[in-house]
Every structure is written in C-alpha cells, then in structure tokens.
Amino acid sequence: MVFAVFSLKKKKYLAFFISFFIFSSFLMKTTNFQFANSMGYLMLIPIICFVLILSNFKNYKNELSILVIFTAYNMGEFFKIVLLL
C-alpha cells in the first residue's frame, strides 16, 4: 500500500493500479472474502498496465524493479484461475 501512495504522489497512475490490485487481492484472500477467487480474472488489468509501462519504461525506470515483482505475482494469480478451468 505504501508503494500505491508513493505512485499517486508521483502521479504514476499505471504503477498505482498495479500496486492497488496486489493489495486488494492480498486483503481479500487474507480476510477469506467470498469472491476472492474471481479477483484472479481482474489480474489481467495490472498485466495490461505493465505492458503499457514497458512501452514507455524510461519514465518508470526507478519503479521498474518492484513493478516486475508485482506483475509476476499478478500473472501467477491470473494463471492459477485460468488453468483451473
């Protein structure tokens, strides 16, 4: 959540979306939210945001390392749901 606030302060909204989805996914799974598994389908949004960041990576050079880790988690959650079907 700290990275989400940092991204909003720096006006880097794509990085904010990625970190927000990480935080919300973790929070929903921790609290045993009823529809936490359906959150996996929404993990496609941060993956698309990351592709957009890679197309303009010079503006996100400082945040790129943490965004790669976040996107790897997002991809894991997305593929976990997709492969179960």
Secondary structure, 3 states (H helix, E strand, C coil): CHHHHHHHHCCCHHHHHHHHHHHHHHHHHHCCCCCCCCHHHHCHHHHHHHHHHHHCHHHHCCCHHHHHHHHHHHHHHHHHHHHHC
